Each structure stands twice: as C-alpha cells, then as structure tokens.
C-alpha cells in the first residue's frame, strides 16, 4: 500500500505570524549552559513543534542569529519566543516570579520518573542542562523537583535535544 506524504495544505501549517499569536502550552524551556549550536537549533525546532511559550537561553548557551543554529532550527527561531539570561539562576528566578513551577530534567536523588510525573497543565519551566555536566548543582538546589527519563541501556544519558522531545511529548500528549 502506498503512503504518500501529506501536502502542506493537508498539514494545515500556520504561518510564523499565526504561530506567534496561537495559544501555547504554559511551558518555558530553560537551557543551562548548552554548548552545541545544533542542540540549540534542535531545541528551537522542538519548542515550535510542541507550542511552548518560550525558550530561555542561559549562560554561554549560543543564541541566534547563527548559521549553525538556523541549520537545525529550520525557521523556528522566528516562531518561538526566546530570550537570553546571564545565568540559569536568573532564568529560574524570573520564571518563579511569573508564577511558574520549575523542574529540572536530571537524574538526581528523589527525582520523579517521567512515567509518574503528572503535569497539571499549569505554568511550568523545564531546565535542561549542559551536554556533559547536566543541570548546574546550584540550580538543582532551588528547583521544585527533578524529572528523570527512565533508561535501560548501558549509557545513562540522552542527547539534550532527544531528552527535550521525550519530556515535552510526555507532558503535552493528548
């Protein structure tokens, strides 16, 4: 049986202007010292796909405009609201001041398995850490909790762009 691709009209894609005005999930994604521009571009694209409110780039996380970010973002830098913060602590404090609960995606003592995390559809900020070090310990000490993605292989981590997609899907799936 043939499975032809859907056309753009069939996919009912919104224009960048329509996307900016569209209803979003009350989620902010916070990137804590992510070093790879490709991971940042992927984060933009994933945030667009899941219609999150904003992406916050912290510390030395690279920001647009840059060719390598745009290469993986595929235009999502134009559809996702984003801003820079000097530190991740600043981003967490800003989120809290605006009524968000803050969770880190991290393997930590007393973390909540993603299988058991039930998102109450309230304002939530999710912190994703550096590719090698994870979420900064100072940030971990002030978050409302940690969400851990169950894993069964020999490696005990996922690329940040993969982890971001897994967590966001689990939170917003119908």
C-alpha positions, -999 to +999 in steps of 0.1 A: +000+000+000+013+034-009+017+061+018+022+094+000+034+124+021+008+149+031+009+183+013+015+215+032-022+223+028-032+189+043-009+195+073-027+229+079+005+246+090+002+281+104+023+310+092+050+324+115+027+353+124-002+330+131+021+308+153+032+338+174-005+346+182-016+310+186-024+295+221+007+279+237+012+253+263+022+271+295+058+258+294+091+276+294+122+256+284+154+268+300+187+257+285+215+257+312+249+263+295+242+241+265+273+244+243+262+230+209+246+253+184+230+222+168+214+213+201+201+249+205+187+248+169+170+215+177+156+229+209+140+258+189+125+233+165+112+211+193+097+240+212+079+251+180+066+215+174+051+214+209+039+250+210+057+260+242+055+296+255+092+304+254+128+292+252+153+308+276+190+306+267+213+309+297+250+313+304+271+305+275+243+289+255+246+303+220+218+324+206+206+333+172+214+346+147+240+320+138+242+297+107+246+265+128+215+273+149+194+282+119+206+250+101+188+227+127+160+252+137+146+254+102+129+287+108+118+280+144+139+310+157+111+331+140+082+312+156+094+306+192+096+334+217+131+334+233+154+355+254+189+354+269+197+353+306+231+358+321+227+328+344+203+300+347+196+311+382+183+344+368+160+325+344+147+303+372+140+333+394+123+351+366+101+320+359+092+318+396+084+355+398+059+349+369+042+320+387+059+290+371+069+258+390+104+248+380+116+213+373+150+201+361+153+172+336+180+154+355+189+121+372+191+130+409+182+117+443+144+118+448+138+125+411+103+118+397+102+092+369+087+108+338+063+078+339+050+091+372+050+128+366+015+141+360+016+176+346-014+195+360-014+218+329-001+248+350+027+271+343+059+250+343+095+258+335+118+229+325+155+232+329+178+211+306+215+210+313+248+210+297+257+181+275+284+168+298+277+182+333+239+183+332+220+209+352+241+231+374+241+220+411+232+254+423+201+254+401+193+218+412+192+231+448+164+255+441+141+237+416+107+223+427+118+188+416+137+167+391+121+147+363+141+116+352+136+098+319+137+060+326+165+043+307+175+007+303+207+008+283+244+010+292+245+047+287+227+068+313+220+099+294+203+112+262+213+140+240+196+171+252+176+175+220+163+140+224+155+144+261+137+177+254+115+159+228+107+130+251+098+152+281+077+177+261+058+149+244+050+132+276+037+164+291+016+177+263+004+145+246-034+143+243 
